[in-house]
Amino acid sequence: MLGLDFSFFDLEVLRKFVLGGLWFSVQLTIMATIGGVIFGTVLALMRLSGSRWLAAPATFYVNGMRSVPLVMVILWFYLLMPFVIGRPIGAEWSAIITFVAFEAAYFSEIMRAGIQSIPRGQVFAGQALGMTYGQNMRLVILPQAFRNMLPVLLTQTIILFQDTSLVYAIGAYDLLKGFTNAGKIYGRTEEAYILAAIVYFVICFALSWSVKRLQAKIAIVR
């Protein structure tokens, strides 16, 4: 009816164009999540430390990153870093570093909310046992905060996976780029974008459903 023809898409096209892009998108998502959670946790602890010298720069960083579109941060880093270090670092590494730095701001807010959700009695109990601030956080507060925030962290990871499509702006070969290249080579751009949308929907819907199941299990355990 619309003149669409999906016959060009077969296992050979999938192998040549899509799987490599999907692999990079998954790698970028995993690395950005791990790095973002670690860096974000540090930022959250800085904001909750009670020290003005730690809280102020962390707050400035988080609010600044959350106020700028991700695609602009990607472009800034990719275009400006060669002037700073004297050589280009490549689209893939630019994407990884940018996503870690950007997502850390969002994971920081999630972790800060998770830490603040722990009853103060837990903190006082750790202090009564003679724990230092670092021991209290590492052994008592953070494990509970991670458990409470796990569904939200995973939801943010799904959003992160969707955002990996923005690396097209610097030419990185992600999932969307794979479909785009296949569509251009076979002259079926519209069909390629439709298939890309379907793949993104299936992956994200399956992950969202899994997060809901996990959230239900955590609620039962509580």
C-alpha positions as CSV (number, residue, x, y, z in Angstrom):
1,M,0.0,0.0,0.0
2,L,2.8,2.4,0.9
3,G,5.2,0.9,-1.6
4,L,7.4,-0.5,1.2
5,D,9.6,-3.5,0.5
6,F,11.4,-5.3,3.3
7,S,12.7,-8.2,1.1
8,F,16.2,-6.7,1.1
9,F,16.6,-7.4,4.8
10,D,17.9,-10.9,5.4
11,L,20.5,-12.7,7.5
12,E,23.3,-11.4,5.4
13,V,22.3,-7.8,5.8
14,L,21.8,-8.4,9.5
15,R,25.3,-9.9,9.8
16,K,27.1,-7.2,7.7
17,F,25.4,-4.1,8.9
18,V,23.3,-4.5,12.1
19,L,25.1,-6.9,14.5
20,G,28.3,-4.8,14.6
21,G,26.3,-1.6,15.4
22,L,24.2,-3.5,18.0
23,W,27.3,-4.8,19.7
24,F,28.8,-1.3,20.0
25,S,25.5,0.1,21.3
26,V,25.4,-2.7,24.0
27,Q,29.1,-2.1,24.9
28,L,28.5,1.7,25.2
29,T,25.5,1.1,27.3
30,I,27.3,-1.3,29.7
31,M,30.4,0.8,30.0
32,A,28.5,4.1,30.4
33,T,26.3,2.5,33.1
34,I,29.2,1.1,35.1
35,G,31.2,4.2,34.8
36,G,28.3,6.5,35.3
37,V,27.1,4.7,38.5
38,I,30.7,4.8,40.0
39,F,31.2,8.4,39.1
40,G,27.6,9.3,40.0
41,T,28.0,7.7,43.5
42,V,31.1,9.7,44.1
43,L,29.2,12.9,43.1
44,A,26.3,11.9,45.3
45,L,28.6,11.4,48.3
46,M,30.3,14.7,47.7
47,R,26.9,16.5,47.7
48,L,25.9,14.7,50.9
49,S,29.2,15.1,52.7
50,G,28.3,18.3,54.4
51,S,31.5,20.0,53.1
52,R,30.9,23.1,51.1
53,W,34.2,22.5,49.2
54,L,32.9,19.1,48.0
55,A,29.2,19.8,47.6
56,A,29.6,23.0,45.6
57,P,31.6,21.6,42.6
58,A,29.5,18.4,42.6
59,T,26.3,20.4,42.5
60,F,27.6,22.6,39.8
61,Y,28.7,19.6,37.7
62,V,25.4,17.7,38.1
63,N,23.2,20.8,37.4
64,G,25.3,21.8,34.5
65,M,25.3,18.4,32.8
66,R,21.6,18.0,33.3
67,S,20.9,21.4,31.7
68,V,22.7,20.6,28.4
69,P,21.4,18.3,25.6
70,L,23.5,15.1,25.3
71,V,24.1,15.5,21.6
72,M,25.7,18.9,22.3
73,V,28.0,17.4,24.9
74,I,29.0,14.6,22.4
75,L,29.8,17.2,19.7
76,W,31.7,19.5,22.1
77,F,33.9,16.7,23.4
78,Y,34.5,15.2,20.0
79,L,35.4,18.5,18.3
80,L,37.3,20.3,21.1
81,M,39.3,17.5,22.7
82,P,41.8,17.2,19.7
83,F,42.7,20.9,20.4
84,V,43.2,20.1,24.1
85,I,45.3,16.9,23.9
86,G,46.8,17.6,20.4
87,R,45.3,14.6,18.6
88,P,41.9,13.0,17.9
89,I,40.7,10.2,20.1
90,G,38.2,8.6,17.8
91,A,34.4,8.6,17.7
92,E,34.0,5.4,19.8
93,W,36.1,6.6,22.7
94,S,34.6,10.0,22.5
95,A,31.2,8.5,22.8
96,I,32.2,6.3,25.8
97,I,33.9,9.1,27.7
98,T,31.0,11.5,27.0
99,F,28.3,9.1,28.0
100,V,30.1,8.2,31.3
101,A,30.5,11.9,32.1
102,F,26.9,12.8,31.1
103,E,25.1,9.9,32.7
104,A,27.0,10.3,35.9
105,A,24.9,13.4,36.6
106,Y,21.7,11.5,36.3
107,F,22.9,8.4,38.2
108,S,24.2,10.8,40.9
109,E,20.6,12.1,41.5
110,I,19.3,8.6,41.7
111,M,22.0,7.5,44.2
112,R,21.5,10.6,46.3
113,A,17.8,9.9,46.5
114,G,18.6,6.3,47.4
115,I,21.0,7.2,50.1
116,Q,18.5,9.8,51.6
117,S,15.8,7.1,51.6
118,I,17.7,5.0,54.2
119,P,16.4,5.8,57.7
120,R,18.7,7.9,59.8
121,G,18.6,5.3,62.4
122,Q,20.8,3.1,60.2
123,V,23.4,5.8,60.1
124,F,23.2,6.3,63.9
125,A,23.5,2.6,64.5
126,G,26.7,2.4,62.4
127,Q,28.1,5.4,64.3
128,A,27.3,3.7,67.6
129,L,29.3,0.7,66.5
130,G,32.3,2.9,66.0
131,M,32.2,3.0,62.2
132,T,33.8,5.9,60.3
133,Y,31.8,7.8,57.7
134,G,33.4,5.8,54.9
135,Q,32.7,2.4,56.6
136,N,29.2,3.4,57.4
137,M,28.5,4.3,53.7
138,R,30.3,1.3,52.3
139,L,29.0,-1.4,54.6
140,V,25.5,-0.1,55.7
141,I,24.1,2.7,53.6
142,L,25.2,2.1,50.0
143,P,24.2,-1.7,49.8
144,Q,20.7,-0.8,50.9
145,A,20.6,2.3,48.6
146,F,21.6,0.2,45.6
147,R,18.9,-2.3,46.4
148,N,16.2,0.4,46.7
149,M,17.3,2.2,43.6
150,L,18.0,-0.9,41.4
151,P,14.8,-0.6,39.3
152,V,15.4,3.1,38.8
153,L,19.0,2.5,37.8
154,L,18.0,-0.1,35.3
155,T,15.3,2.2,33.9
156,Q,17.9,4.9,33.4
157,T,20.1,2.3,31.7
158,I,17.2,1.6,29.2
159,I,17.0,5.3,28.5
160,L,20.8,5.3,28.1
161,F,20.5,2.5,25.5
162,Q,18.0,4.6,23.5
163,D,20.3,7.6,23.7
164,T,23.2,5.7,22.1
165,S,21.6,6.5,18.8
166,L,22.8,10.1,19.2
167,V,26.4,9.0,18.5
168,Y,25.5,9.3,14.8
169,A,26.4,12.9,15.2
170,I,30.1,12.0,15.4
171,G,30.0,9.1,13.0
172,A,30.3,6.2,15.5
173,Y,28.9,2.9,14.2
174,D,26.0,2.1,16.5
175,L,22.8,0.1,15.9
176,L,21.0,3.0,14.1
177,K,24.0,3.6,11.9
178,G,23.9,0.0,10.8
179,F,20.3,0.2,9.7
180,T,21.0,3.6,8.0
181,N,23.9,2.2,6.0
182,A,21.9,-0.8,4.9
183,G,19.0,1.4,3.9
184,K,21.3,3.6,1.8
185,I,23.1,0.8,0.1
186,Y,19.9,-1.1,-0.9
187,G,17.9,2.1,-1.6
188,R,15.4,1.3,1.1
189,T,15.9,4.1,3.7
190,E,12.3,4.2,4.9
191,E,12.1,0.5,5.4
192,A,15.5,0.5,7.2
193,Y,14.3,3.2,9.7
194,I,11.1,1.3,10.3
195,L,13.0,-1.8,11.1
196,A,15.3,0.1,13.4
197,A,12.3,1.5,15.3
198,I,10.9,-2.0,15.6
199,V,14.2,-3.4,17.0
200,Y,14.6,-0.5,19.5
201,F,11.0,-1.0,20.6
202,V,11.4,-4.8,21.1
203,I,14.7,-4.5,23.0
204,C,13.5,-1.6,25.2
205,F,10.1,-3.2,25.8
206,A,11.7,-6.5,26.9
207,L,14.0,-4.7,29.2
208,S,11.2,-2.6,30.7
209,W,9.1,-5.7,31.3
210,S,12.1,-7.4,33.0
211,V,12.6,-4.3,35.3
212,K,8.9,-4.4,36.3
213,R,9.3,-8.1,37.2
214,L,12.4,-7.3,39.2
215,Q,10.6,-4.4,41.0
216,A,7.7,-6.7,41.9
217,K,10.1,-9.3,43.4
218,I,12.0,-6.6,45.4
219,A,8.6,-5.4,46.7
220,I,7.7,-8.9,47.8
221,V,10.9,-9.4,49.6
222,R,10.4,-6.2,51.6
